[in-house]
Amino acid sequence: MLRRGDYLIFLATLLLLPWLYFTLWGDQRAGEYAQILVGGDQQALVSLHQPQTIEVAGALGLSILEILDGKIRFITSACQGKQCIHRGWINLGGEVVSCLPNQVSIAILGGEQRFDAINF
Amino acid sequence: MRCLLLLIVVVALSGCDRPSAHSHKQQMYVFGTLVEVIIWTEDEAAATEAMSQLSAQFQHQHQQWHPWEAGELHTFNQQLTTGKPTPTPDSIAPLLQRAIELSVASDGLFDPSLGQLVKLWGFSDNLVNVTQPPDATQLANFIKQAPHITDLEINNGLAQSHNPRLYLDFGGFAKGYAVDRAIETLRQMGFDNAIVNAGGDLRAIGSKGEWPWRIGIRNPRGEGLIASLQISRDESVFTSGDYERFYDYQGKRYHHIIDPRNGYPAEGFSSVTILHHDAATADAAATALLVAGPEQWREVAKKMGLSQVMVITPRGKISMSPAMVKRIRFEVSPEPNINVVDW
């Protein structure tokens, strides 16, 4: 004989399913950390939730990075072309932006990565 | 009844489980870009060993295949400029052979003999000290006597150049070729589930446990992704775009993919994305189709044996082959209008 509590558990489970689906399989693309690399070696691992500017010494000179609102970007670079700056903000898990001449790269880590790799 | 409900609850919730992570990643800075290798395995020690082997392999290739730094390709290029028959180094021969095949298939739109032209534009030095395009007269003179890969004659391992301006630069193709060799190495070591991602261009084999590999495709104009796709067997995804390496001069963008027909950066497309089994083909084809432009891209794609292609113009107009439409899922809202071309 089912009691009221049994029905409540069953109902709670049914309600829980959509929440679990969106939590575990939903569009969680934003990363948690930025891995900063110089020439392929990790220089720092920083949270994307702590607004700050970071100076990184690369092969040609300084690159300055800005973290704001869970995103990161190059704002100054010693390179000639400044493509790293043109690339703008990145925040998706698996995203990478590299300043090839200055050999400074940022890779977004953490969060539940929706993609295993980003093609560009 | 209670048991039945319990069974439903258990079965339903079990669907929320995720596969436990056995993804081993390592990044390496080589070929002037960041290369990431992902291996899906439970054997961490073997994955570490594979990463170390691949890192050494990439470094060796970079050194041997760099057109302007001391190494076998540089020396080979110096010897070719003499016009005398010269032995093709073992590390270069298979790369050169494949590049010639792809160049011919692309009607010369991918041409690895134009190292001097790439240098003239400053793209061989990663744009260090480049502030403006080369002089128009200098470019016109080069194009008048421009080399083609067909100026290189190879007989019994001896190569002879019939154009003193011929200078091999495998920039539009070496990354793809190296990715193929890396996948070969991984398979020989017993790994059947992996991604080798060289600066955003990649080949994926196998899957991530029960799940396919999920690949995002960056929006060529703007932040974030434009589309995504899944790979669960063996496929390469390569994109060439005008946003990868460029500089602005007097309000005009000059990017790194040079049209061998006129000596200037190719116009017509912002990006070309290719899906193909073979990474070397995908790499060369992405370059060739970006050069081919809106008038010729389908013809060249078919000649190169491609079936899955997406092209995006500077105004954001997207065209795709029918086979590509079935693979792509857009990640922008509202979904863009696409032009599905006859194939």
Interface residues (C-beta under 8 A of the other chain):
Chain A: L2 D6 I9 F10 T13 L14 L16 L17 L20 Y21 L24 L37 G39 G40 D41 L60 C79 Q80 G81 Q83 H86 G88 W89 I90 L92 G94 V96 S98 L100 P101 Q103 S105 A107 R114 F115 D116 A117 I118 N119 F120
Chain B: M1 R2 L5 I8 V9 A12 L13 C16 R18 S23 Q27 M28 Y29 V30 G32 T33 L34 E36 I38 N126 L127 V128 N129 V130 T131 I195 N197 G199 G200 D201 L202 A204 K208 W213 R214 I215 G216 I217 R218 E223 G224 L225 S228 V237 F238 T239 G241 Y243 E244 R245 F246 Y247 T273
